[in-house]
Amino acid sequence: MQLIGLKSRKRIVRLLFIYGLVLFILIVRLGYIQLIDGKNLQSMAYEQQVQKRKINSKRGIIYDSTQKYILASNSTSYMVSINPTNIRKEDKEKLSKFFTEIFELDYEQTLKKVNKKSSIETIAKKIEEQKADELRSWLIENDITSGVNIDEDSTRFYPYSNLAAHVIGFCGGDNQGLDGIEAKYDNILSGKKGAISKSTDATGKEIGTDGENYIEPINGNSIVLSIDMTIQSIVEKYLEEACIDNKCTDGGNIVVMNPKNGDILAMATYPSYNLNEPYVINNEEIKSSWEGLDNKEKTKNLQAMWRNKAISDTYEPGSVFKLITASASLEEGITDTDNAGEFSCTGGITVAGARIKCWRYYRPHGSESLREGLMNSCNPVFIGLGQKLGVDTYFKYLNKFGLLSKTGVMLPGEANSIFVKKEKCGPVELATISFGQRFEITPIQLATAVSSIANGGNLIQPRIVTATIDSQTGERTELPIENKGEVISKETSEKVLSMMESVVSEGTGKNAKVEGFRIGGKTGTSEDGVNTGKYVTSFCGVAPIDDPQLVVLVTLYNPTGEGGHQGGGVAAPVGGQVFSEVLPYLEVERNN
């Protein structure tokens, strides 16, 4: 008996230990749930008990510089979603069929959504008011009172379709910015989404009588571009005409800047595309075979169509770059504008055993001053100046003019220049750089560099957005003008501008003349790659010379028309056309 009692006591102690251990584990587990995992579980319970559907905010407006014109706005549309658990079983099939018909959807996929156990499913976005009304009427006729939500939404709308397409960019299905200003300033334009929520039980039935809780979305802030819609329209008109008339197989672009503050008044690329239909290809030949292309080819063609050539494509600037060599040489005091007979063109120059020809090697220019060398666009003159400057000094000025780095323009996809490294730059490389060949820069880099010559010698960062406007308060915030420092003196600037005026009045840029206005400029022609048989022709102009307000850079890719491919004959006239309309629009006084 004593032995049995001892065994019983041991069993009781063992059981008590086990019970105590289990109780301890439960207490620890309860403590973990309450103190550590409580917030997570509370969140999960909230998600199960609350049906929430998001409401898109309206994106901010994009204005032109005058704020008279809206370049990107919003139109009202609707979004249809469902709460599958709230739809009666007998209604699911006919509802799926109607969704399929009215919104042109796949029936099997739609039926799968309607039969899901989830709290909410999206059926269609960006639908027109007419279809939303049609759905409301059908729901009433079929006595479907719960489970289908029709919420107001907004769709991005571009009133001028193609205007400044490569600058503005476009949005995706959820109103997120995908390209251009829309992408770069998405965090400012997008705003904050709202929501509609209500409490439900495990079956999806509404709990309580409070109904839906509406959290109002916060609309995005608006932005003001430096782009002037009138100037942009003028530029696009003449760019299109030039590309068509000169059969520019690879299109073209024009950049118009205010050299004083860096504002980009116009930036156009041809061919353009419709911002309201950004996935419709703009090339008729490609469009005809579009359905036969695989997704990779379609994407490649669309990205090429969206590409802003003014900031994303590099090219050899050709003789326009002689302005940089001339500016550096004058600043260093190794030459002056009108030293008669300082240079002599014999049709070419030998550098490190390599003969580099003047473009007019068959009829050499002979004795020249620097002004005459620029007017004639004589290669040997600028090769000689490059040799006097030397590699270190020349690269110092490339850096000062901002040509070795991106400009920082607030647009996506900006490319950088492609120069041989300074330590690998030999006599031949320096010679070709001096007259604008065998390296590549972007149009925006060149326009910015020439602007520093036009404004008295300061490198100003190009600006595409000038201000933001708060959607709640209407408060306007100006974006700063960024001066990156002096590149050349005001005296050197005035000398180069004087020579540029001679280029237009008497030299290779004569076709850019506009009666009553003092215009300066420089033409350029270069090969588009090595041995491609393609050319890039360009003209960079400044006006009015006595008080520069505009820098216009015209770049045309592979002109194959009867007018040839020389900058003076093809690009300079386009610059003149732009000046002829933009200067009067800006009320620049004529000088007779």
Secondary structure by P-SEA (a helix, b strand, c coil): caaaaaaaaaaaaaaaaaaaaaaaaaaaaaaaacccaaaaaaaaaaaaabbbbbbbcccbbbbccccccccccccccbbbbbccccccccaaaaaaaaaaaaacccaaaaaaaaacccccccccccccaaaaaaaaaaaaaacccccbbbbbbbbbbbcccccccccccccccccccccccccccccccccbbbbbbbbbcccccccccccbbbbbbbbbbbbbbcccaaaaaaaaaaaaaaaaaaccccccbbbbbccccccccccccccccccccccccccaaaaaacccccaaaaaaaaaaaaccccccccccccccaaaaaaaaaaaacccccccccccccccccccccbbbbccccccccccccaaaaaaaccaaaaaaaaaaacaaaaaaaaaaacccccccccccbbbbbbbcccccccaaaaaaaaacccbbbcaaaaaaaaaaaaacccccccccccbbbbccccbbbbbbbbbccccccaaaaaaaaaaaaaaaaccccccccccccccccccccccccccccccccbbbbbcccccccbbbbbbbcccccccccccccccaaaaaaaaacccccccccccc
